[in-house]
Amino acid sequence: MPEEPNDTAAQTADAQAADATPEISELQKQRDDFYDRLLRKTAEFDNYRKRIDRERQQATETAAAELLEELLPLVDDLERALKADTGSDGAEAYRRGVELIHRHMLELLRKRGVHPLETLGMDFDPHFHQAVAHEAVPGARDGEIIEEFARGYMLGDRLLRPAMVKVAKA
């Protein structure tokens, strides 16, 4: 009985499948290897991200702790000032104590790289100043800062707080 075309096609397909089986198994092996690598790299990256987050948190806490340790003597000074007798001569002593605490705080800020913005007589700059009032002042140029309500501060080149100022109008 002659072979039918479908039988020949089936035999050819079986032969090709037999030849392709090693290729398929090799591809499946590569796929599994790549998948395993992907899982490992994903886990490594996740661990790296968690470690960096922990280190960043620790660095932040360390910096905060160092600053807070430097602030504690100021708290002690303020507590002593609050306990001071404000009798007949106490008001002047109290003022000198507060001035001493103020100087100590400014020195601590200076050591940390914080410096105040100079504002009076300067031109208004919205990047460094917050205008809270305008006033027409004879002899002052338009946009000149004529009064400072709250001092602004910089940390290096970074603005910590803008200065609150009154600006002259023409």
C-alpha positions in Angstrom: 0.0 0.0 0.0 1.5 3.3 -1.0 2.2 5.8 1.7 -0.3 8.6 1.8 1.1 12.2 1.8 -0.2 12.8 5.3 1.8 9.9 6.7 5.0 11.2 5.0 4.4 14.6 6.5 3.8 13.1 9.9 7.0 11.2 9.6 8.9 14.2 8.5 7.5 16.2 11.4 8.5 13.5 13.8 12.0 13.4 12.4 12.3 17.2 12.7 10.9 17.1 16.2 13.5 14.5 17.1 16.2 16.7 15.6 14.8 19.8 17.3 14.5 18.2 20.8 18.1 18.8 21.7 17.8 22.4 20.5 14.6 22.9 22.4 16.1 21.4 25.6 19.1 23.7 25.1 16.9 26.7 24.7 14.8 25.7 27.8 18.1 25.3 29.7 19.2 28.8 28.6 15.8 30.2 29.5 15.9 28.6 33.0 19.5 29.9 33.4 18.5 33.5 32.4 15.4 33.3 34.7 17.6 32.2 37.6 20.0 35.1 36.9 17.1 37.5 36.7 15.8 36.4 40.1 19.3 36.6 41.7 20.0 40.1 40.3 16.5 41.2 41.4 17.2 39.9 44.9 20.7 41.5 44.9 19.3 44.9 43.8 16.6 44.7 46.4 19.1 44.0 49.1 21.3 46.8 47.8 18.4 49.2 47.9 17.5 48.2 51.5 21.2 48.5 52.6 21.5 52.0 51.1 18.2 53.1 52.7 19.5 51.8 56.1 22.9 53.6 55.6 21.1 56.8 54.6 18.9 56.6 57.7 21.9 56.0 59.9 23.8 58.9 58.5 20.8 61.2 59.0 20.4 60.0 62.6 24.1 60.5 63.3 24.1 64.0 61.9 21.0 64.9 63.9 22.4 63.4 67.1 25.6 65.4 66.6 23.7 68.6 66.2 21.4 67.8 69.1 24.4 67.1 71.4 25.7 70.6 70.5 22.3 72.1 71.3 22.0 70.5 74.8 24.4 73.0 76.5 22.2 75.8 75.1 19.1 74.2 76.7 21.1 74.0 80.0 21.9 77.7 79.7 18.3 78.6 79.0 17.1 76.6 82.0 19.7 78.4 84.2 18.4 81.7 82.8 14.8 80.8 83.7 15.9 79.9 87.2 17.7 83.2 87.7 16.5 85.7 90.2 15.0 88.8 88.4 15.2 91.0 91.5 16.4 94.6 91.5 19.7 93.9 89.6 18.4 90.6 88.1 17.0 92.1 84.9 20.4 93.2 83.6 22.0 89.9 84.6 19.1 88.1 82.9 19.7 90.2 79.7 23.5 89.4 79.8 22.7 85.7 80.1 20.3 85.7 77.1 22.9 87.6 75.1 25.5 85.0 76.0 23.2 82.2 74.9 22.5 84.1 71.7 26.2 84.4 70.9 26.7 80.7 71.8 23.9 79.7 69.4 25.3 81.9 66.6 28.8 80.4 67.1 27.3 76.9 66.9 25.5 77.7 63.7 28.7 79.3 62.2 30.7 76.1 63.1 28.0 74.1 61.2 28.4 76.3 58.1 25.3 78.4 58.6 25.6 82.1 57.9 23.0 84.9 58.0 22.0 86.8 54.9 22.8 90.5 54.7 19.7 92.3 53.7 19.5 96.0 54.7 20.3 98.3 51.8 20.4 95.3 49.4 18.2 94.9 46.3 15.2 92.6 46.8 15.8 89.1 45.4 12.9 86.8 45.5 15.3 83.8 45.7 16.6 85.0 49.1 14.0 87.4 50.4 10.3 87.3 51.3 8.7 90.7 51.0 6.1 91.1 53.7 5.6 94.8 53.3 6.2 97.6 50.9 6.6 101.3 51.8 7.3 104.5 49.9 10.5 105.9 51.4 12.0 109.1 50.2 15.7 108.7 49.3 15.4 104.9 48.9 15.6 103.3 45.5 12.8 101.1 44.2 13.3 97.5 45.4 15.8 98.4 48.2 15.3 96.5 51.4 14.7 99.0 54.2 13.8 96.8 57.1 14.4 93.2 58.2 11.7 91.4 60.2 13.3 87.9 60.4 16.9 87.1 59.4 17.5 84.7 56.5 20.1 81.9 56.7 22.2 80.0 54.2 23.9 76.6 54.7 26.8 76.9 52.3 25.1 77.7 49.0 21.7 76.4 50.1 19.0 78.7 51.4 17.7 77.5 54.7 15.2 80.3 55.3 14.5 83.4 53.3 14.7 86.8 55.1 11.4 88.4 55.8 11.8 92.0 54.7 10.2 95.4 54.0 10.9 96.7 50.5 10.9 100.4 49.4 8.6 101.5 46.6 9.4 104.3 44.2 
